[in-house]
Every structure is written in C-alpha cells, then in structure tokens.
Amino acid sequence: MNFFKKSMISVVFAMGLGAFSTQANAACGSITVAEMNWASAEMLAHIDKVVLENGYGCEVELVPGSTMPTATSMMEKGEPDVAPELWINAVRIALDAATEEGRLHYAAEVFSDTGEEGWWIPQYIADANPDIQTVEDALNRADLFPHPEGDGAALYTCPSGWNCQLSTNNLFRAFGAEAKGFRLVDPGSGAGLSGAISKAYDQKEGWFGYYWAPTAILGKYPMKKLSFDVPHDNDEWNTCTSQEDCADPQKNSWVVSSVYTVVTDRFKKEAGVGMDYIVKRALPNSTINALLAWKEDNQATGEDAAMHFLSNYSEWHDWVDSSAKAKIQSAL
C-alpha cells in the first residue's frame, strides 16, 4: 500500500470519526488504552479506540505500554484504564491480588483458544509423518531435523533474554534430547527464529523448536504444535522448568498462556456500555494469525490492521449492539 493511498485512507477515516465527534464524552468519558509494543496488542488497541469512540462516544487516548510497566502502573496508579492484551503469567500473583482487592478486573480472554506456546514442527512434516504427535516422537526422528551446521539434529530455542529460552533448555535436558542426537540452536533474535521457519518452509526442510501463537509466521506457515504427553506440573514449572538454576529438570507440559484484557475499577464502574463491549472482545488464534500476516505482508501499522479487520471481518458484530454497529460501519 503506497504512501498516498494510505494517506487518503487516513483522511477519509478521520472524516468518518469526525462525524461522531459530538458524541465524544457522552457515554463513557475519557479513557486511556495501552498500545502495547507488539503487533497483535497494537492492533487490538486501535480496534478498541475505533469501537469505543464511534460506537459508544468515548474519548480514547492511546498510551505506550508493555507487559510489566503497564501492569505495574495499573496496579499502583490505576492507569491506563485498559490493557487490551496482557499475558498475565508473568505477573499473575500480583494481578490476582489486585483483582481480589477490586482494584483491577479481568475482562475478555483475548484469544478464545488461549495463547499458545510450545514446540512445533512444519505441517508438511507432520502430514508426511503422521506418527509424530508428541515431543518424544519428534526426538526419536533426529533424521528429519538436520542441524544448520550439518552435525546432528537441531532444536531451536528462544533468543537469549527470553524466559522461554530457560524453559526450552530445561525441557531439552528433561527429555534427554542431547542423547538422541539433538543440539540446541539459539536463533539470536525473534527475527532469526521466524526467519529459520520461513527458510525451512521455502526449502521444505525439517524444522523443530519453540514458537508461539498468535503470530504472523503461523498465519503464513501452518505448523503443528506437539504434545509433551505429560500432565502440566505447575510447581515443577515455577520452581524448576522456568528457572535458570534448575539442577534436575523433569518432563513437563508447557504452561497454558493466559491472555486477558485487564481494566481498572474506574473503567468497570464508569464506562457502562464500553465495559459491555470489552468483556465480549475475543478472537481465535486463526483470525489473529491471518491479520498479523496481512499486516506484515502490507507493511501496515496497527491502525491499518484494525481498519482492515473492522472492514473485512464480521466477528466484531457480536461484540456491540446494533446501534453501535451502525455507527462504526458509517465511520468506516
């Protein structure tokens, strides 16, 4: 999408927003929404802005955000009012305490089939080898997952500094992957990790390692998440699997990634119909994956992706009442 076309769309869209400016402050007042610093959360923040402003007459300000600073600010200062996509495992204890005290509230579970983390293989490998259903199955087929340096098999871990690198490294030891011929590959960065999947797909080679959803990569390249084939042990996860100094890691399943929209008590009490919308706003990973792939392919912004979603998908019709739906469609 060239600059002139994007500029014209922005102008036309802004004119549509202006048509409802007289309603601003009418229904739920002034609201701050965290525009988190990753693609899906950025898009959701802009979806919320469009829906709340045009559908319900709120005045919405987007503010920069990320997991820890946003959660801390909401717990300590009561702002911003809305965190559209908070991966709460990293701050669950403090957030649970804040919700029990009534300072914060969990709204919709953002991804209707939860966030997904774990070890994956390309779908074409899974289709050609239907016996591979679990991590153990894949580890027993070292021949399918060649190391990029040509020595043995590879299991791709997370880049240094990501907590999932600790978990992957510990599970690598727990499942005895080295004895089965595997070596860990640090991709160096998130881009390096996604690039390794893209390269494997282009060359139809084997690939095995950590990834998560929803992401643009899984919107472009179908992957199969493997079962760890053991029950999840939360105590083991918290005390060993996810810890750097875990001396004797045991087999474990990846912790379920809980991803919620979190709102302040003020928003819940004062936003009215805005809160009615927020508690319904959820999408399946397949839709998010497709939207993120579109965003990446078109070098689009989060605002562009929000407009694309509202203009071309119908899931949001169930989140709002008929009057709000008509207003939003007129603005679009």
C-alpha positions as CSV (number, residue, x, y, z in Angstrom):
1,M,0.0,0.0,0.0
2,N,1.7,3.2,-1.2
3,F,2.1,6.3,1.0
4,F,-0.5,8.4,-1.0
5,K,-3.1,5.6,-0.8
6,K,-2.6,5.1,3.0
7,S,-2.7,8.9,3.5
8,M,-6.0,9.2,1.6
9,I,-7.5,6.3,3.6
10,S,-6.4,8.0,6.9
11,V,-8.0,11.3,5.8
12,V,-11.3,9.6,4.8
13,F,-11.3,7.6,8.0
14,A,-10.6,10.7,10.1
15,M,-13.6,12.4,8.4
16,G,-15.7,9.5,9.4
17,L,-14.5,9.8,13.0
18,G,-15.3,13.5,13.0
19,A,-18.9,12.8,12.1
20,F,-19.4,11.4,15.6
21,S,-17.3,13.9,17.5
22,T,-20.3,15.5,19.0
23,Q,-20.8,12.2,20.9
24,A,-17.4,12.3,22.5
25,N,-17.5,12.2,26.3
26,A,-21.2,11.3,26.1
27,A,-21.3,7.7,27.1
28,C,-18.2,6.6,29.0
29,G,-16.0,9.7,29.3
30,S,-12.2,9.9,28.7
31,I,-10.4,6.5,28.6
32,T,-6.7,5.6,28.3
33,V,-5.9,2.4,26.5
34,A,-2.4,0.9,26.4
35,E,-0.9,0.4,23.0
36,M,1.4,-2.5,23.8
37,N,4.6,-2.8,21.9
38,W,3.9,-6.0,19.9
39,A,1.8,-6.4,16.7
40,S,-1.4,-8.1,18.0
41,A,-1.8,-5.9,21.0
42,E,-1.1,-2.8,18.9
43,M,-3.9,-3.8,16.5
44,L,-6.3,-4.5,19.4
45,A,-5.7,-1.1,20.9
46,H,-6.7,0.6,17.7
47,I,-9.8,-1.7,17.4
48,D,-10.8,-0.6,20.9
49,K,-10.3,3.0,20.0
50,V,-12.5,2.9,16.9
51,V,-15.2,0.9,18.6
52,L,-15.3,2.9,21.8
53,E,-15.1,6.3,20.2
54,N,-17.5,5.7,17.3
55,G,-19.8,3.1,18.8
56,Y,-20.1,4.5,22.3
57,G,-19.0,8.1,22.3
58,C,-15.9,7.6,24.5
59,E,-12.9,9.8,24.2
60,V,-9.9,7.4,23.9
61,E,-6.2,8.2,24.3
62,L,-3.7,5.5,23.3
63,V,-0.6,5.4,25.6
64,P,2.6,3.4,25.1
65,G,2.7,0.1,27.0
66,S,4.4,-3.2,27.6
67,T,3.6,-6.1,30.0
68,M,5.5,-5.2,33.2
69,P,5.3,-1.4,33.1
70,T,1.6,-1.4,32.1
71,A,0.6,-3.9,34.8
72,T,2.6,-2.1,37.5
73,S,1.1,1.3,36.6
74,M,-2.4,-0.1,36.6
75,M,-1.9,-1.8,40.0
76,E,-0.2,1.2,41.6
77,K,-1.7,4.3,39.8
78,G,-5.0,3.0,38.3
79,E,-3.9,3.9,34.8
80,P,-4.1,3.3,31.9
81,D,-7.8,2.2,32.1
82,V,-7.4,-0.7,29.7
83,A,-4.7,-3.1,28.8
84,P,-6.0,-4.8,25.6
85,E,-3.7,-7.8,25.7
86,L,-1.9,-8.7,28.9
87,W,0.0,-12.1,29.0
88,I,-0.7,-12.5,32.7
89,N,1.5,-15.4,33.6
90,A,4.5,-13.1,34.2
91,V,2.5,-11.0,36.7
92,R,-0.2,-13.4,37.8
93,I,0.3,-13.3,41.5
94,A,0.3,-9.5,41.8
95,L,-2.6,-9.3,39.3
96,D,-4.7,-11.9,41.1
97,A,-4.2,-9.9,44.3
98,A,-5.2,-6.7,42.6
99,T,-8.4,-8.3,41.3
100,E,-9.3,-9.8,44.6
101,E,-9.0,-6.3,46.1
102,G,-11.2,-4.9,43.4
103,R,-8.6,-2.5,42.0
104,L,-8.4,-4.3,38.7
105,H,-10.7,-6.7,36.8
106,Y,-10.2,-9.4,34.2
107,A,-12.4,-8.8,31.1
108,A,-12.4,-10.9,28.0
109,E,-9.9,-13.7,27.4
110,V,-8.3,-12.1,24.4
111,F,-7.6,-15.3,22.4
112,S,-10.7,-17.5,22.5
113,D,-8.5,-20.6,22.3
114,T,-5.8,-19.1,24.6
115,G,-2.3,-18.0,23.7
116,E,-0.2,-21.0,22.6
117,E,3.5,-21.7,23.4
118,G,5.4,-24.9,22.9
119,W,7.4,-26.9,20.4
120,W,6.3,-27.1,16.8
121,I,7.1,-28.8,13.5
122,P,6.0,-27.7,10.0
123,Q,2.6,-29.1,8.9
124,Y,4.2,-30.7,5.8
125,I,6.5,-32.7,8.1
126,A,3.5,-33.7,10.2
127,D,1.5,-34.7,7.2
128,A,4.3,-36.9,5.8
129,N,4.9,-38.4,9.2
130,P,1.5,-38.9,10.9
131,D,3.2,-41.0,13.7
132,I,4.8,-37.8,15.0
133,Q,2.3,-36.5,17.6
134,T,4.4,-35.8,20.7
135,V,7.8,-34.3,21.6
136,E,9.2,-37.8,22.2
137,D,8.0,-38.8,18.7
138,A,10.0,-36.0,17.1
139,L,13.1,-36.5,19.3
140,N,13.1,-40.1,18.0
141,R,13.3,-38.9,14.4
142,A,16.5,-36.9,14.5
143,D,17.0,-37.7,10.8
144,L,14.1,-35.3,10.0
145,F,15.5,-32.2,11.7
146,P,19.1,-31.5,10.4
147,H,21.3,-29.1,12.3
148,P,22.1,-26.0,10.1
149,E,25.8,-26.7,10.6
150,G,25.4,-30.2,9.4
151,D,26.2,-32.1,12.6
152,G,23.3,-34.0,14.1
153,A,19.8,-32.6,14.7
154,A,18.6,-29.2,15.7
155,L,16.0,-28.0,18.2
156,Y,15.5,-24.2,18.0
157,T,15.3,-22.4,21.3
158,C,14.4,-18.8,22.1
159,P,16.9,-15.9,21.8
160,S,18.9,-15.1,24.9
161,G,17.0,-12.9,27.4
162,W,13.6,-14.5,26.6
163,N,12.2,-16.5,29.5
164,C,11.1,-19.3,27.1
165,Q,14.8,-20.0,26.5
166,L,15.2,-21.2,30.1
167,S,12.1,-23.4,29.8
168,T,13.1,-24.8,26.4
169,N,16.7,-25.5,27.6
170,N,15.4,-27.3,30.8
171,L,12.9,-29.4,28.8
172,F,15.6,-30.2,26.3
173,R,17.5,-31.8,29.3
174,A,14.4,-33.3,30.8
175,F,13.6,-35.2,27.6
176,G,17.2,-36.3,27.1
177,A,17.3,-34.6,23.7
178,E,21.1,-34.5,23.5
179,A,21.4,-38.3,23.9
180,K,19.0,-38.6,20.9
181,G,21.4,-36.6,18.7
182,F,20.0,-33.0,19.1
183,R,21.7,-29.8,19.8
184,L,20.1,-26.5,20.8
185,V,20.2,-23.6,18.3
186,D,20.0,-20.1,19.6
187,P,18.5,-18.0,16.7
188,G,19.9,-14.8,18.1
189,S,16.7,-12.8,17.9
190,G,12.9,-13.1,17.3
191,A,13.5,-12.2,13.7
192,G,16.1,-15.0,13.5
193,L,13.7,-17.5,14.9
194,S,10.9,-16.6,12.5
195,G,13.4,-16.5,9.7
196,A,14.5,-20.1,10.4
197,I,10.9,-21.2,10.0
198,S,10.5,-19.2,6.8
199,K,13.7,-20.7,5.3
200,A,12.7,-24.2,6.2
201,Y,9.3,-23.7,4.5
202,D,10.9,-22.3,1.4
203,Q,13.2,-25.3,1.1
204,K,10.7,-27.8,2.5
205,E,13.2,-28.9,5.1
206,G,12.7,-30.2,8.6
207,W,12.4,-27.7,11.5
208,F,11.7,-28.4,15.2
209,G,11.6,-25.9,18.0
210,Y,9.9,-23.3,20.2
211,Y,7.3,-20.9,18.8
212,W,4.1,-19.2,20.0
213,A,0.7,-18.1,18.7
214,P,-0.9,-15.9,17.5
215,T,1.8,-14.6,15.2
216,A,2.2,-13.6,11.6
217,I,4.5,-16.5,11.0
218,L,1.8,-19.0,11.9
219,G,-0.6,-17.1,9.7
220,K,1.8,-17.7,6.7
221,Y,3.2,-21.1,7.5
222,P,1.0,-23.8,9.0
223,M,2.7,-25.5,12.0
224,K,1.8,-28.4,14.2
225,K,2.2,-28.0,18.0
226,L,3.4,-31.2,19.6
227,S,2.1,-32.6,22.8
228,F,4.6,-33.0,25.7
229,D,2.5,-36.1,26.6
230,V,2.7,-35.5,30.4
231,P,0.4,-33.6,32.7
232,H,1.4,-30.0,33.5
233,D,3.0,-29.7,36.9
234,N,2.7,-26.1,37.9
235,D,5.0,-26.4,41.0
236,E,7.7,-28.0,38.8
237,W,7.2,-25.3,36.2
238,N,7.6,-22.4,38.7
239,T,10.4,-23.9,40.7
240,C,12.5,-25.6,38.0
241,T,11.2,-25.7,34.4
242,S,11.2,-21.9,34.1
243,Q,14.3,-21.3,36.3
244,E,17.8,-20.7,35.2
245,D,19.4,-22.7,38.0
246,C,17.2,-25.8,37.7
247,A,19.6,-28.7,38.5
248,D,17.3,-31.6,37.8
249,P,14.5,-30.7,35.3
250,Q,11.7,-33.2,34.9
251,K,9.4,-33.8,31.9
252,N,6.6,-31.2,31.9
253,S,4.0,-29.7,29.6
254,W,4.2,-26.1,28.7
255,V,2.2,-23.8,30.9
256,V,-1.0,-22.5,29.4
257,S,-0.6,-18.9,28.3
258,S,-3.4,-16.9,29.9
259,V,-4.0,-13.7,27.9
260,Y,-6.7,-11.3,29.1
261,T,-7.9,-7.8,28.7
262,V,-7.5,-6.1,32.1
263,V,-9.3,-3.0,33.1
264,T,-9.3,-0.7,36.1
265,D,-12.1,-0.5,38.6
266,R,-12.9,3.1,37.4
267,F,-13.4,1.8,33.9
268,K,-15.6,-1.0,35.0
269,K,-17.8,1.3,37.1
270,E,-17.9,4.3,34.8
271,A,-17.6,3.0,31.2
272,G,-21.0,1.4,31.1
273,V,-21.6,0.1,27.6
274,G,-17.8,0.3,27.0
275,M,-17.3,-2.4,29.6
276,D,-20.1,-4.5,27.9
277,Y,-18.0,-4.4,24.7
278,I,-14.7,-5.2,26.4
279,V,-15.9,-8.3,28.1
280,K,-17.0,-9.8,24.7
281,R,-14.0,-8.8,22.6
282,A,-12.2,-12.1,21.8
283,L,-10.8,-13.7,18.6
284,P,-9.5,-17.2,17.7
285,N,-5.8,-17.5,17.0
286,S,-6.5,-18.4,13.4
287,T,-8.0,-14.9,12.8
288,I,-5.3,-13.1,14.7
289,N,-2.6,-15.1,12.7
290,A,-4.2,-14.1,9.4
291,L,-4.5,-10.5,10.4
292,L,-0.9,-10.3,11.5
293,A,0.2,-12.0,8.3
294,W,-1.7,-9.3,6.3
295,K,-0.1,-6.6,8.5
296,E,3.4,-7.9,7.8
297,D,2.8,-8.5,4.1
298,N,1.5,-5.0,3.6
299,Q,4.0,-3.3,5.9
300,A,0.9,-1.9,7.7
301,T,0.6,-0.2,11.0
302,G,-1.6,-1.4,13.9
303,E,-4.2,1.2,12.9
304,D,-4.2,-0.1,9.3
305,A,-4.7,-3.7,10.6
306,A,-7.6,-2.5,12.9
307,M,-9.3,-0.8,9.9
308,H,-8.7,-3.9,7.8
309,F,-10.3,-6.1,10.4
310,L,-13.3,-3.9,11.0
311,S,-13.9,-3.5,7.3
312,N,-13.4,-7.1,6.2
313,Y,-14.3,-9.3,9.2
314,S,-17.7,-9.8,10.9
315,E,-16.6,-11.2,14.3
316,W,-16.9,-7.8,15.9
317,H,-20.6,-7.5,15.1
318,D,-21.3,-9.8,18.1
319,W,-19.3,-7.5,20.4
320,V,-21.5,-4.5,20.0
321,D,-25.2,-3.6,20.0
322,S,-27.0,-2.8,16.7
323,S,-26.8,1.0,17.2
324,A,-23.1,0.9,17.8
325,K,-22.5,-1.4,14.9
326,A,-24.3,1.0,12.5
327,K,-22.3,4.0,13.8
328,I,-19.0,2.1,13.4
329,Q,-19.9,1.0,9.9
330,S,-20.8,4.5,8.9
331,A,-17.5,5.8,10.2
332,L,-15.7,3.1,8.2
